[in-house]
Amino acid sequence: MASILEIKGLEKRYASGHVALHGVDLSIEEGEILALLGPNGAGKTTLISIVCGLVMPSAGQVSVGGFDIRREYRRARALIGLVPQEIALEPFETVWNVVRFSRGLFGKGRDDAHLEDVLRSLSLWDKRDAQVRELSGGMKRRVLIAKALAHEPRILFLDEPTAGVDVELRRSMWEVVEGLRARGVTIILTTHYIEEAEEIADRIAVIAKGEILLVEDKARLMDRMGQKELRIELHEPITALPARFAEKGLELIDEGRAILFRYDTRGPRTGIASLLTDLAAEGIVLRDIATRQSSLEEIFVGLVTEEQT
Ligand SMILES: Nc1ncnc2c1ncn2[C@@H]1O[C@H](COP(=O)(O)OP(=O)(O)OP(=O)(O)O)[C@@H](O)[C@H]1O
């Protein structure tokens, strides 16, 4: 599939001397959802701002749909929709005018059918004549998305779409993103909520201290780096694990009612079979066993900590 965004050797040194981006390379395929995951201050907003032409890069190249963001700024920018972190909307303007003006700003001709389609897809059609100030926080966020889609961009940036919103609103934003994906919009979202990346992204890029630590297909990442946990419920609680088990990295949890065993899915042997035999030999009777894949959160924390040590 063709790439819609190409970033090569991107550097940003702010006037303060702070290096916010350090040799970033990234290629985004048309139609995918990429989550740019990183802790506070990692450089996510700086990266988006450069692609959108709001911040000047110190070095490197960025092209959107084949257009260089500096030499062919207008053509590149026309392909991008940006949903900023902060809600900045004119309170007395109607929803309809917000999207109509935004389309006009990009020099696009009037297309009421497209705007209706965008508003309907974001469940805002009934609110088209309402003023922005009358809307709930969740609706205002959706208006920001509608505004960003008004000029028919091919790529949409969502900068921390759910920062500071409650769990319910976060879920409804995820549904909106899912709907946009179904319409073929390429989406790059920044987040420091791992749960968010895990839920909606096709690929995950991890950024820390201005460097991309990895970019990988979500499922493959979880598979490659994933550890599994085996939780063994005991029939009777025990006070301590026999010494030979401590060496295997077993942990006694839930006040002696369960044992936790972490194993690597990539190894030639998991060690589960011998563990179960050994437990039986010690007279430990099992009640139930369950396995769990480690979450992206554990993978992420592992990566960022590895980088810092
Ligand atoms: N205008 C600026 N001048 C100097 N330093 C800046 C400027 N803007 C950002 N920075 C610094 O660059 C680094 C990256 O900031 P950026 O906002 O890109 O990070 P982020 O990953 O988006 O963080 P957050 O998740 O907190 O939004 C930070 O250390 C920040 O303090």
Ligand as a Chemical Component Dictionary entry (heavy atoms), coordinates in Angstrom:
data_LIG
# 
_chem_comp.id                   LIG 
_chem_comp.type                 NON-POLYMER 
_chem_comp.pdbx_formal_charge   0 
_chem_comp.three_letter_code    LIG 
# 
loop_
_chem_comp_atom.comp_id 
_chem_comp_atom.atom_id 
_chem_comp_atom.alt_atom_id 
_chem_comp_atom.type_symbol 
_chem_comp_atom.charge 
_chem_comp_atom.model_Cartn_x 
_chem_comp_atom.model_Cartn_y 
_chem_comp_atom.model_Cartn_z 
_chem_comp_atom.pdbx_ordinal 
LIG N1  N1  N 0 8.145  26.191 22.163 1  
LIG C1  C1  C 0 8.972  25.436 22.868 2  
LIG N2  N2  N 0 10.164 25.903 23.308 3  
LIG C2  C2  C 0 11.007 25.141 24.025 4  
LIG N3  N3  N 0 10.760 23.849 24.370 5  
LIG C3  C3  C 0 9.594  23.316 23.979 6  
LIG C4  C4  C 0 8.643  24.082 23.217 7  
LIG N4  N4  N 0 7.572  23.276 22.966 8  
LIG C5  C5  C 0 7.853  22.086 23.554 9  
LIG N5  N5  N 0 9.061  22.110 24.152 10 
LIG C6  C6  C 0 9.725  21.004 24.873 11 
LIG O1  O1  O 0 9.934  19.937 23.965 12 
LIG C7  C7  C 0 9.676  18.678 24.595 13 
LIG C8  C8  C 0 8.615  17.919 23.823 14 
LIG O2  O2  O 0 7.368  18.574 23.967 15 
LIG P1  P1  P 0 6.027  18.052 23.272 16 
LIG O3  O3  O 0 4.922  19.001 23.646 17 
LIG O4  O4  O 0 6.288  17.813 21.846 18 
LIG O5  O5  O 0 5.836  16.651 24.019 19 
LIG P2  P2  P 0 4.562  15.709 24.089 20 
LIG O6  O6  O 0 5.085  14.339 23.860 21 
LIG O7  O7  O 0 3.505  16.212 23.182 22 
LIG O8  O8  O 0 4.128  15.860 25.590 23 
LIG P3  P3  P 0 2.642  15.876 26.236 24 
LIG O9  O9  O 0 2.211  14.442 26.263 25 
LIG O10 O10 O 0 2.930  16.416 27.591 26 
LIG O11 O11 O 0 1.797  16.772 25.387 27 
LIG C9  C9  C 0 9.281  18.997 26.017 28 
LIG O12 O12 O 0 10.415 18.838 26.850 29 
LIG C10 C10 C 0 8.835  20.441 25.962 30 
LIG O13 O13 O 0 9.072  21.090 27.186 31 
# 
loop_
_chem_comp_bond.comp_id 
_chem_comp_bond.atom_id_1 
_chem_comp_bond.atom_id_2 
_chem_comp_bond.value_order 
_chem_comp_bond.pdbx_ordinal 
LIG N1  C1  SING 1  
LIG C1  N2  SING 2  
LIG C1  C4  DOUB 3  
LIG N2  C2  DOUB 4  
LIG C2  N3  SING 5  
LIG N3  C3  DOUB 6  
LIG C3  C4  SING 7  
LIG C3  N5  SING 8  
LIG C4  N4  SING 9  
LIG N4  C5  DOUB 10 
LIG C5  N5  SING 11 
LIG N5  C6  SING 12 
LIG C6  O1  SING 13 
LIG C6  C10 SING 14 
LIG O1  C7  SING 15 
LIG C7  C8  SING 16 
LIG C7  C9  SING 17 
LIG C8  O2  SING 18 
LIG O2  P1  SING 19 
LIG P1  O3  DOUB 20 
LIG P1  O4  SING 21 
LIG P1  O5  SING 22 
LIG O5  P2  SING 23 
LIG P2  O6  DOUB 24 
LIG P2  O7  SING 25 
LIG P2  O8  SING 26 
LIG O8  P3  SING 27 
LIG P3  O9  DOUB 28 
LIG P3  O10 SING 29 
LIG P3  O11 SING 30 
LIG C9  O12 SING 31 
LIG C9  C10 SING 32 
LIG C10 O13 SING 33 
# 
